[in-house]
Amino acid sequence: MSAAFDSERAAECAEQLNALLLIIYENESEGISKNNPLVGNALNLSACIHHFFREQALGETRDRLCGLGGNHG
């Protein structure tokens, strides 16, 4: 198991978090009202995190495919 950070996995986790928050928002579960600004802020933040890590993962894939995977001496 590698200790390296996995941007693709981070993007997947952020996407799952966003889906969970959306379910909470849509169902007003756990007594959380749709009007609560914390829910909207959490949805926006998780979407931004997902976007950031997805872009990072795409960049890593692009670098790997183009032979720019680092360690160029």
N, C-alpha and C positions, 0 to 999 in steps of 0.2 A: 504494500500500500504506500503510495507516494504522499509525502508531506507537502507537495506543491499545491498552491491554491488552484482550484478548479473553477474558472469563470463560468463555464457551461452549467455546472452543478449549482453555482450560486444564482444564476439566472433562473434555473428551474425552481429553486426554493423560493425566490422572490415572486415568481409567477404563481406558485401554490399559495403563498401568503396573500397575494392580491385576490385570488379566487376565494379564499377563506374569508377575508375581510368583506368582499362583495356579498357573500352569502349572509354574513352577519348583518350587513347593511340592508339587504333586500328583505330579510325576515325580521328585522328589528329584534334579533334574539339577544339573550342575556340582558334584556332590559335596556339595550342601547338604542336610543332614538335616532332616526335618520337625520334629525336636525342637529345632532351633536357634532360640532365642528371637528372633534377628534377623529371621528370615523372618516370624514372626508379627507382630512389631513393624512391619516394613515393609508388610505387608498392611494392618494397622490404620491406619497413617499414610496410605497411598495412598487408602484408603477415606475417611478424614476429609478429605483434600485434595479428592477428587472431590466429596464432599458439599458442602464449603464453596463451591467454585467453581460447582457446579450451582445452589446456592441464590442465589449472587451473580448468575449469569446470569438466573435466573428473576426476581429483583428488578429487574434492568436491563430485561428485557422488559416486566414489569408497569409500570414507570415510563414506558417509552416508549409503551405502549398507553394509559396514563392521561394522557399529556401532561405527565409530570413529568420529562422527560429532562434536567433541569438548565437552566442559562442562563436562569433567570427573573429578569429585572432588576427 
